[in-house]
Amino acid sequence: MKALNSILISGREALPLIEGGKGISVSNGESSGAWAAAGGVGTFSGVNADTYDAEGRSLPQIYKGRTRLERHEELVAFAIQGGIAQAQKSHELANGQGRIHMNILWEMGGAERILQGVLDGAKGLVNGVTCGAGMPYKLAEISAHYQIHYYPIVSSARAFRALWLRSYHKFRDWLGGVVYEDPWLAGGHNGLSNSEDPKKPEDPYPRIVVLRKQMKEWGLDNVPIIMAGGVWWLSEWEHWLDNPEIGPIAFQFGTRPLLTEESPISDAWKKRLLTLKKGDIYLNRFSPTGFYSSAVSNPFLKELQERSERQVAYALDQVGEHTVPFQVGAVGKPVYLTAGDTQRVGAWVGQGFSKPIRTPDSTLIFVTPKRAQSILADQINCMGCLSACHFSNWAQNEAGTTGRKPDPRSFCIQKTLQNISHDGDVENQLMFAGHNAYRFASDPFYANGFIPTVKQLVERIATGF
């Protein structure tokens, strides 16, 4: 394979190997510090990061506020404290090597306040900020204020064009790179647009070429593009290296760093990764963000699939074929179903799915009474972890609501990500992963259940494999 040369990243030469900044407590100071110490770019997650007690044990995030707004303020405070703690640990472990980046989601609740709070409390410890899940127009302004580099995550040249023309052209000196995240292969939330078919993946190379051509129009010839999503062996991307058509290139790894000794995920999660098969990663649209997301197909996702399948449309009055009255709740006016749907509902009720719940789209889903209680409790306990949530109808505005009914076909993402990060239950929680995660089972590097250190992984990747 061609030699892997260092490139300028966030003001210093570093290996063009970047740790993907995964969410809640999954990419932390220990993993990112080790990645930077190995000469690459470590990325800790600024999404509800853990804080620690005097013995170094992570502290549970317990919410005491009575209202959503009060709990949202607690969430922001937890996130700032945790982000500072992870920045400090990462900086210490990096030992002056590589670069340290912080990753945030623009659609997370309190994103601007959290970013500014962490950068205020961790001055000089963070070299760059990566940010996706939305259109982070203010990312450039905030980064320039703190004199650190920013790395927007986009899935198309069109998205970067919008960011550049509206905001980024004013702060071009601090644009450290553009992360192109493949919307079909990346783990976590995916940037598929309405015009793109989730079942028809596109080759990233021509999309990258279009992005580079656009960047050259604005004099960004030497600003690196960072390829994220679907990267496993660099030997498979050798034609991208020293390629004048795409210019300076770096590669981001989100899934492979999960399986290292420094990775904070549970042993159960690590063992599960080694058993995945091709097709086990499911591109779905259950996320309360409204985005597509990629996660391991397990009982958690299966229950969400079945929940949506037990769904019928209703009418408030008799109209067309909706002529059969159906009582939702103990009192109130009935809604009307079709005769065919009434038979389906009867079958579901007979199977124990006896509790109907309204959705924002004039449909009913049918779940067990126990599941209905769980859904309602999660909606009531919302702490505003997103700027706008389909599941709970929270919105980061004066009204504190999206104005729509909560959607019971979704789930509390904060709850499940905290659970899988700290409790080790990988079957009944959301388990994000990239679509190449099945390669853990076949890659000879992981033979006999071998789990490398971050240093060993970075050295291995640099060889091309």
Secondary structure as UniProt FT lines:
FT   STRAND          7..9
FT   TURN            10..11
FT   STRAND          12..14
FT   STRAND          17..19
FT   TURN            23..26
FT   HELIX           29..37
FT   TURN            38..39
FT   STRAND          41..45
FT   TURN            54..55
FT   HELIX           68..94
FT   TURN            95..96
FT   STRAND          99..105
FT   TURN            106..107
FT   TURN            109..110
FT   HELIX           111..121
FT   TURN            122..125
FT   STRAND          128..132
FT   TURN            137..138
FT   HELIX           139..146
FT   STRAND          149..154
FT   HELIX           157..166
FT   HELIX           168..174
FT   STRAND          178..181
FT   TURN            183..185
FT   STRAND          188..190
FT   TURN            194..195
FT   TURN            198..199
FT   HELIX           204..217
FT   TURN            218..219
FT   TURN            221..222
FT   STRAND          225..228
FT   HELIX           234..240
FT   TURN            241..242
FT   TURN            244..246
FT   STRAND          249..253
FT   HELIX           256..258
FT   HELIX           267..273
FT   TURN            274..275
FT   TURN            278..279
FT   STRAND          281..284
FT   TURN            288..289
FT   STRAND          292..296
FT   HELIX           299..309
FT   STRAND          311..313
FT   TURN            320..321
FT   STRAND          324..326
FT   STRAND          335..337
FT   HELIX           339..350
FT   TURN            351..352
FT   STRAND          355..358
FT   TURN            360..361
FT   STRAND          363..367
FT   HELIX           369..380
FT   TURN            390..392
FT   TURN            408..409
FT   HELIX           413..423
FT   TURN            435..436
FT   HELIX           437..440
FT   TURN            441..442
FT   HELIX           444..449
FT   HELIX           454..462
FT   TURN            463..464
//
